[in-house]
């Protein structure tokens, strides 16, 4: 099934956001952990869990938008077919 340019862009943004968000969150959490401040471990864990969770939720929302668009296109194509 062919996707429009906007859908392809959403797909790229979704995957880049997921991978980039996880990598960025990992780096921020590592920086917090290595700061050796008071309560650094709980803050690093909370930052990691929150960042990864936000990345996964954003990815899932964008993937659902793309999936809904695919279903709508499939329905439109089905309705355009001649009735015999």
Backbone as CSV, one residue per row, in Angstrom:
resi,resn,N_x,N_y,N_z,CA_x,CA_y,CA_z,C_x,C_y,C_z
1,UNK,0.846,-1.169,0.000,0.000,0.000,0.000,0.898,1.240,0.000
2,UNK,0.587,2.171,-0.897,1.367,3.394,-0.980,0.932,4.371,0.102
3,UNK,1.899,5.012,0.692,1.618,6.031,1.701,1.952,7.395,1.138
4,UNK,1.253,8.402,1.640,1.513,9.770,1.202,2.811,10.266,1.839
5,UNK,3.277,11.394,1.365,4.514,11.978,1.903,4.363,12.319,3.384
6,UNK,3.189,12.793,3.774,2.962,13.153,5.181,3.020,11.897,6.057
7,UNK,2.430,10.810,5.579,2.472,9.565,6.349,3.895,9.026,6.455
8,UNK,4.657,9.139,5.374,6.049,8.716,5.423,6.844,9.577,6.398
9,UNK,6.567,10.873,6.395,7.239,11.777,7.325,6.869,11.442,8.770
10,UNK,5.578,11.155,9.016,5.146,10.763,10.360,5.835,9.478,10.805
11,UNK,6.004,8.545,9.884,6.679,7.291,10.199,8.136,7.531,10.590
12,UNK,8.810,8.387,9.845,10.209,8.716,10.156,10.299,9.442,11.494
13,UNK,9.392,10.379,11.724,9.392,11.128,12.988,9.119,10.195,14.162
14,UNK,8.199,9.248,13.975,7.862,8.317,15.053,9.079,7.480,15.446
15,UNK,9.741,6.893,14.458,10.895,6.045,14.777,12.084,6.862,15.282
16,UNK,12.305,8.030,14.697,13.399,8.884,15.176,13.130,9.362,16.596
17,UNK,11.872,9.674,16.896,11.516,10.094,18.246,11.709,8.985,19.254
18,UNK,11.355,7.764,18.868,11.529,6.631,19.782,13.005,6.378,20.062
19,UNK,13.787,6.240,19.015,15.215,5.940,19.189,15.947,7.119,19.826
20,UNK,15.689,8.323,19.312,16.348,9.510,19.867,15.949,9.777,21.301
21,UNK,14.673,9.568,21.611,14.211,9.782,22.982,14.852,8.829,23.968
22,UNK,14.968,7.578,23.573,15.604,6.597,24.460,17.082,6.917,24.638
23,UNK,17.775,7.257,23.546,19.201,7.591,23.660,19.417,8.846,24.496
24,UNK,18.611,9.881,24.259,18.744,11.123,25.018,18.458,10.895,26.498
25,UNK,17.410,10.131,26.777,17.059,9.844,28.167,18.162,9.051,28.849
26,UNK,18.769,8.129,28.123,19.874,7.354,28.682,21.044,8.267,29.036
27,UNK,21.357,9.188,28.142,22.474,10.101,28.415,22.177,11.026,29.597
28,UNK,20.971,11.541,29.678,20.609,12.421,30.792,20.642,11.652,32.113
29,UNK,20.106,10.441,32.108,20.110,9.627,33.326,21.531,9.269,33.754
30,UNK,22.375,8.976,32.774,23.772,8.672,33.091,24.465,9.890,33.700
31,UNK,24.165,11.076,33.165,24.735,12.303,33.716,24.272,12.560,35.142
32,UNK,23.006,12.297,35.399,22.496,12.461,36.760,23.169,11.468,37.696
33,UNK,23.280,10.232,37.252,23.887,9.174,38.091,25.340,9.495,38.402
34,UNK,26.088,9.979,37.401,27.511,10.255,37.592,27.768,11.563,38.323
35,UNK,26.744,12.345,38.602,26.945,13.600,39.317,27.232,13.364,40.790
36,UNK,26.889,12.178,41.296,27.119,11.799,42.695,26.466,12.774,43.673
37,UNK,25.350,13.346,43.265,24.604,14.214,44.169,23.767,13.350,45.101
38,UNK,23.227,14.000,46.122,22.354,13.299,47.044,21.095,12.854,46.299
39,UNK,20.692,11.614,46.482,19.509,11.023,45.837,19.645,10.980,44.312
40,UNK,20.856,10.789,43.807,21.067,10.756,42.364,20.471,9.502,41.740
41,UNK,20.588,8.358,42.416,20.075,7.112,41.839,18.559,7.150,41.620
42,UNK,17.760,7.522,42.634,16.309,7.564,42.379,15.925,8.571,41.299
43,UNK,16.599,9.705,41.277,16.292,10.704,40.265,16.676,10.201,38.874
44,UNK,17.800,9.507,38.763,18.226,8.964,37.474,17.250,7.891,36.995
45,UNK,16.815,7.028,37.898,15.864,5.980,37.524,14.535,6.591,37.106
46,UNK,14.055,7.560,37.870,12.786,8.208,37.538,12.885,8.939,36.195
47,UNK,13.989,9.596,35.945,14.192,10.281,34.664,14.213,9.280,33.520
48,UNK,14.899,8.161,33.714,14.986,7.144,32.672,13.609,6.547,32.370
49,UNK,12.894,6.152,33.410,11.575,5.544,33.221,10.610,6.538,32.573
50,UNK,10.617,7.779,33.048,9.729,8.796,32.472,10.065,9.120,31.026
51,UNK,11.344,9.240,30.723,11.764,9.562,29.354,11.466,8.442,28.373
52,UNK,11.766,7.216,28.773,11.477,6.075,27.901,9.962,5.914,27.734
53,UNK,9.230,6.106,28.821,7.772,6.022,28.736,7.200,7.064,27.792
54,UNK,7.687,8.282,27.883,7.209,9.347,26.994,7.559,9.046,25.536
55,UNK,8.744,8.514,25.296,9.148,8.163,23.935,8.260,7.066,23.363
56,UNK,7.978,6.057,24.165,7.143,4.948,23.702,5.709,5.417,23.458
57,UNK,5.178,6.258,24.339,3.819,6.760,24.155,3.728,7.619,22.894
58,UNK,4.697,8.488,22.679,4.704,9.309,21.464,4.796,8.467,20.208
59,UNK,5.648,7.459,20.239,5.781,6.539,19.102,4.469,5.801,18.852
60,UNK,3.844,5.313,19.913,2.594,4.558,19.763,1.478,5.433,19.198
61,UNK,1.402,6.676,19.639,0.361,7.580,19.133,0.560,7.833,17.641
62,UNK,1.784,8.123,17.234,2.036,8.370,15.816,1.800,7.122,14.971
63,UNK,2.154,5.950,15.486,1.904,4.714,14.744,0.405,4.452,14.615
64,UNK,-0.373,4.793,15.632,-1.820,4.626,15.544,-2.421,5.579,14.513
65,UNK,-1.908,6.795,14.439,-2.380,7.746,13.429,-2.125,7.186,12.032
66,UNK,-0.953,6.618,11.818,-0.618,6.032,10.521,-1.508,4.823,10.245
67,UNK,-1.735,3.995,11.246,-2.579,2.807,11.075,-4.023,3.200,10.747
68,UNK,-4.537,4.213,11.417,-5.898,4.687,11.133,-5.975,5.243,9.709
69,UNK,-4.952,5.963,9.288,-4.914,6.489,7.933,-4.917,5.360,6.905
70,UNK,-4.169,4.292,7.166,-4.155,3.126,6.273,-5.540,2.494,6.183
71,UNK,-6.218,2.365,7.313,-7.559,1.773,7.319,-8.546,2.640,6.547
72,UNK,-8.468,3.956,6.717,-9.356,4.855,5.997,-9.106,4.745,4.495
73,UNK,-7.844,4.687,4.084,-7.518,4.555,2.661,-8.053,3.242,2.105
74,UNK,-7.921,2.164,2.884,-8.431,0.860,2.452,-9.947,0.902,2.270
75,UNK,-10.639,1.554,3.192,-12.098,1.682,3.086,-12.467,2.517,1.855
76,UNK,-11.749,3.613,1.611,-12.026,4.438,0.440,-11.825,3.655,-0.849
77,UNK,-10.750,2.871,-0.919,-10.497,2.062,-2.109,-11.586,1.016,-2.291
78,UNK,-12.045,0.448,-1.198,-13.107,-0.556,-1.274,-14.414,0.062,-1.771
79,UNK,-14.689,1.288,-1.341,-15.918,1.950,-1.769,-15.850,2.417,-3.224
80,UNK,-14.654,2.663,-3.750,-14.495,3.093,-5.126,-14.634,1.947,-6.124
81,UNK,-14.454,0.713,-5.668,-14.561,-0.435,-6.558,-15.987,-0.518,-7.114
82,UNK,-16.097,-0.858,-8.404,-17.447,-0.971,-8.979,-18.205,-2.144,-8.382
83,UNK,-19.472,-1.923,-8.146,-20.334,-2.971,-7.587,-20.840,-3.861,-8.722
84,UNK,-20.623,-5.150,-8.592,-21.089,-6.074,-9.630,-21.893,-7.176,-9.030
